[in-house]
Amino acid sequence: MFEMGAKFNDGWSLDEGDKEEKKTACRAYDKHQLIIAKEKRKGKVVTIVKPFYLDKKTLQVVLKKLKKKLATGGTHKENTLEFQGDIKDILVVELSSLGFGMKC
């Protein structure tokens, strides 16, 4: 008789509780090499800035400061900030004033 698959007594175990979340290593602001891009979504322009190597709380604080200074809406997704509108020029100035490094 032919048997397929592994059995738990063959040295295998079920480790569902040991999953680790992805953690990003935090970097200093000047060590970032940010890239700014534009996309069109549903006919409107969105400015995207990535990659940020910050923890979630720090990224939310940076987003809040930028949204207030730029007077625009925005959100964060993983290590990316998204802003409404074509604001690349102003965004570069504001990110530089906060101390972030930019990739040209």
C-alpha positions in Angstrom: 0.0 0.0 0.0 1.3 3.5 -0.9 0.9 6.2 1.7 1.3 10.0 1.0 1.9 12.8 3.4 3.7 13.3 6.7 2.6 12.2 10.1 3.0 14.1 13.2 5.1 11.4 14.8 7.6 11.7 11.9 9.2 14.7 13.6 6.7 17.3 12.2 4.8 19.7 14.4 2.0 22.2 14.0 3.4 25.7 14.9 0.6 28.2 14.2 1.2 30.2 17.3 4.8 30.9 16.5 4.3 33.2 13.5 6.3 36.4 13.8 5.2 39.7 12.4 7.4 41.5 9.9 9.4 44.1 11.7 11.2 46.9 9.9 14.5 48.1 11.3 14.2 51.7 12.3 16.6 54.1 10.7 17.6 57.7 11.5 15.8 60.3 9.3 19.0 61.2 7.4 19.7 57.5 6.5 16.5 57.3 4.5 16.7 57.3 0.7 13.1 58.2 -0.2 11.6 58.0 -3.7 8.7 60.1 -4.8 6.3 58.9 -7.5 2.9 59.9 -9.0 0.0 57.6 -9.8 -3.4 58.2 -11.2 -6.2 56.5 -9.3 -9.8 56.9 -10.5 -8.8 59.9 -12.6 -7.1 61.7 -9.7 -3.4 62.1 -8.9 -1.8 60.6 -5.8 1.8 61.3 -4.7 3.6 58.4 -3.2 6.7 58.5 -0.9 8.6 55.3 0.0 10.3 53.4 1.6 10.2 54.6 5.2 12.0 52.5 7.8 10.1 53.7 10.9 7.9 52.1 13.4 4.1 52.6 12.9 3.7 55.3 15.6 6.6 57.5 14.3 5.3 57.1 10.8 1.9 58.3 11.9 3.4 61.4 13.6 5.4 62.2 10.4 2.3 61.8 8.3 0.2 64.1 10.6 2.9 66.8 10.4 3.1 66.6 6.6 -0.6 66.7 6.1 -0.9 69.7 8.3 1.9 71.6 6.6 0.8 70.6 3.0 -3.0 71.1 3.7 -3.9 67.9 2.0 -5.2 64.4 2.8 -3.0 61.4 3.1 -2.6 57.9 4.5 0.1 55.4 5.3 0.3 51.8 4.1 3.1 49.6 5.5 6.2 51.6 4.7 4.6 54.1 2.3 3.0 57.5 2.6 0.3 58.5 0.1 -0.9 62.1 -0.4 -3.8 63.5 -2.5 -2.7 65.7 -5.4 0.4 66.4 -7.3 2.6 68.0 -4.6 6.0 66.6 -5.4 7.9 69.9 -5.2 6.5 71.0 -1.9 6.8 67.5 -0.5 10.5 67.4 -1.3 11.1 70.7 0.6 9.1 69.6 3.6 10.7 66.2 3.9 14.2 67.8 3.6 13.3 70.3 6.4 12.3 67.3 8.6 15.7 65.8 7.9 14.9 62.9 5.5 17.3 61.9 2.8 16.1 61.9 -0.8 17.1 59.8 -3.7 17.4 61.8 -6.9 
